[in-house]
């Protein structure tokens, strides 16, 4: 049986917030069974806690923000994606600042951080959320959908009018039960367009953005000297974001997510629509599932 997981030891890092531009100190600490993922603002008096769940999402503009107890944590999706990829159910995340550090713009640094802390198996069984029927949200020609599937698969299509984002590079399907999250998804970085930077910063967004933590495109090409990590890194990063957004359900899915030009807003609306229909989902344990994410078994054997 697969059991819930936390990290084995506390571990600390620091970095810059993508949107706030502020330096943030962050510490991950072990948490007890059934605690979930909980952010703690250590720079407030008193310390305030934010439980990372979908109903606490308050902003989805260029990132996912969760808020509770009159405090907020911005840009949580990359760290949540790493936690989902390694099957971490319970952890405290202590922050001296309003935002998760962007690191290199992917989930890879968070994966390394968790690996360094170690993974601790707990006694309680791991829970999964099974999709029982199709649920879909759509808006302005974009949509996101849950479909029944005996495993966990994410499929995404993007569409941008740019010569570096061609048709054959705009579709990707990732199956957790047969493909490695660490190898295929975790290293894909966030991206943006040079023409948008001035307006973003005028609105106090992307103040910490740089070529060290994002792929930046001008009108014709990628301006990062080292180029791309994957030929289709853009669509892979959209899957990374979706994995993080969907982990706000508190469980890994047994089902398929399909996104067409979707983003943080539609992802959260999809979760809320799912929860509003009790006939569309059920909570299950590992014994009720045929296809388990491959990284969960390897992590259980200490081979993350």
N, C-alpha and C positions, 0 to 999 in steps of 0.2 A: 504493500500500500504506500502511496505517496503521502507524505505528511507536510504540514505547513512548515515554512522556513523563515528564519530571521538571519541576521549576520552573526558571526561568531564573536567578533570584537568590535569596539568602537574604532572609527577611523575618521581622519580630518583632512580637509582640503580647502582651497580657496580659489577664487577666480572673479571674473567681472561679469556683471549682469548684462545680457544682450541689450535690453531696452533701457534699463536705469543707468547703465554705465558706471555703476557703483561696485567697488570691491566687496565681495561677500565671503565670509568665512562659514564653512559648512561642516558639520559633524554628523556622521551616521552612527546610530547606536542600536543595539539589539532591543527588541520589543517582545513582550509575551504573546502567547497564542491568542488569536482572534482580536488582536489590537488593530490590525490593518496598518496602513501607511499614514503617519501623522507628522506634519510639519510643526515646528515650534519656533516662534520668533523670540530669540534670546535677547534681542535689542529693545524689547518693550518692557515696561514695568506696570503691571506684572507681566511675566512671560505668557504669551498667548498661543493657543494650539489651534491648528486647522487640520481637520480630518480630510484626507484626500479621497473624496467621493464625488460622483457626478453632480449631485444636487447642490454641491458647494461651488460649482463653476459659476463665476460672475463676469468673466470677460474672455472673449475668444479672438480678439483682434491681434493677429500676428503672434499668437501664442495662447496658452491656456493658463488662466488665473483662477485660483481657488481662494475663497474667503469664508471666514467664520470668526465669531467673537471680535468683530470690528477690526480685523486685520486680514491682510492678503499676502499670498505668495504667487509671484508671477513666473511664467515660463517653466512649468513643472513637467512638460511632456517628455523631454529627453531623459530625465532621470527616471520617470515612471516607466519609460520604455525599457531601460536597462533592468529595472527591478522585475518587470514582467518577463523579460528574456531569460532571466536566471531564476524565476519562480520564487522571488522573495515576497512573502505574504505580509510580514510584520516588521516594521522598522520605524524608529524615530529619526527625524531629520531636523537637526538644530541649526538655525540660521541666524547670523548676525547681519541682517539685511532683508530687503523686500523681494528678492528674486533668486532663483537657482542660478549658479554660475553657468555660463554658456560653454566653458571649456573650449573644445575645438569645433563646436557646432554639431557634434554627433552624440551618440551614446557611448562611444568607445572608452572615454576617460572614466565614466561612471562604472562601466563593466570592470575595468582594471581596479577601481577603488573597492568595489564589492569583492572581487577575487582576492584582493590583499587582506580584506577583513576576514574572509572565510565565510562559508555558508553553514549554518547550524540547523540540523533537522529538529523539529519539535514533535510533541506527542499527538497533537490534534490532527485529524485527517484534512488534507487539502480539499477545498471545495472548487467546483467548476460551475459555470453558468451555461446551460444548454439552450440553444435557440430551437424553438419548436415550430415556428412558422415565419414566413417572410415579413419583415418590417422595413419600411422605406420612408425616407424623408427627401424632399427635393425642393430646390429653390434656384431661380435664375439659370436654368439649364444645367445645374449641378445636382448630384444626388449621392446619398449614402444608404446602404442596405445591409441588413442581416438576413442570412439564409440558413436553413438547417443544413448541417454537414457533420459527419462523424469524424471530427478532428478540429483543427484550428487553422484556417486558411484566410489570408488577406490578399485581395486583388485590387489593383489601383490603376487608373488611367488618368494621365494629366494632359493638358493642352495649353501650350504657350506659343505665341507668334514670335519665335526666335530661331535663328539658323542653327544654334547649338542644341536645340531640343527638337529632334526630328521624330517622325512617326514611329519608327522602329524602336525608339528609346523612351517611349511614353507609356508603356504597359509593363507591369510586373506582377507576378503572382508568387506569394511566399507561403509555404506550407510548414508550419511549426513541427509537424510530426516527421518530416523527412529532410528538412533543410536546417542548417545552423544559423540561428539568429546572429551569433557573434561574427560569423564570416560574411553573411550575405546582407545584413541590414544595419548592424550596430555602428559601422564606420561611415555611413552615408551622412553627409553634412547638410545643414540648412543652406538655403541659397536665396539670393535677392538680385535686384536689378539696379545698376548704377543710377539710372534716371529717376529712381524713386527715393534715393537716399536723402536728398535735400528736404523733400516734403515730410519724410518720416521723422527726421531730426527736428524739424520745425514743430512737430506734434509730440516731442519728447519720446520718440521711439527710435530704436536702433542706435542709441547713444554709445553703447559699448561694442557695436559691430565693427569688424575689421576683416582683413584678408586672412587673419589667423583663426577666425572662428566662423567663417561663412564663405561659400562660393559666390563670387560677384560676377555678373555678366554686364558688359556694355551692350551697345546695339548690335554687335557682330560676334563677339567671342567671350571666352572666360578670361578674366584678367589675373586670376591667381597663377603665379609662376609655375607651381607644381601640378597644375591641371586637375583632373578628376581622379578619384579613387576607383570609380566604376564608370563605364561608358554611359550607363543609365542611372547615375547617382541621384538625379533629381527625383525620379519616381520612387526610388528606393527610400529616399528620405521621407517622402510622403507616407510610406508604409511605416517607417519608424515613428513618425508623429502619431499615426493612427493607433499603433500598438500602445503608445503611452496614454493617449486620450481614452482608449477603451479600457485600460487598466483602472480607470476611475470607477468601474463597476465593482471593483474589489476582488474579482475573480477572472481567470483566463476563460475565454469562450470555448464552448464546444459548438462550433458553427463557422460560417463564413461571413466575412465582412467584404463588401464590394464598394469601393468609392470611385466616383467619376467626377473629377475636378473638385472633390470635397475638401473640407478643411476643418479646423477646430470647432467652428460653430455648428456645422452640420453633424459632426461626430457627436457632439454633446446632445444635440436635438434628437439624434437617433437613439441614444441611450435612454433619454427621458421618455421617448415614445414607446420604446420596448418595455420599460418599467410600468408604464401606464396600462399595459395590456398583460394581465397576469396569466393569460392563456398562451402567451408567446414565448415563455421561458420557464425554466425550472433549475433549481440548484441540485447538483449531483456530485458524487465522489468518483475517484479514479476507477473503482471497480465497475462503474456503469459506462465506461468509455473504452472504445477500441483503440483509438489513435491518440497517444499522449505526446506532447511536445518533446522532441528528442533531447533537448538541452536539459529537461527536468530529470531524465534518467541519468545522464552523464554527470550532472551536478550532484545528484544523490550519491554517485560513486566517487565524488571528489575529483572529477575530471572536467571542471569548468574551463 
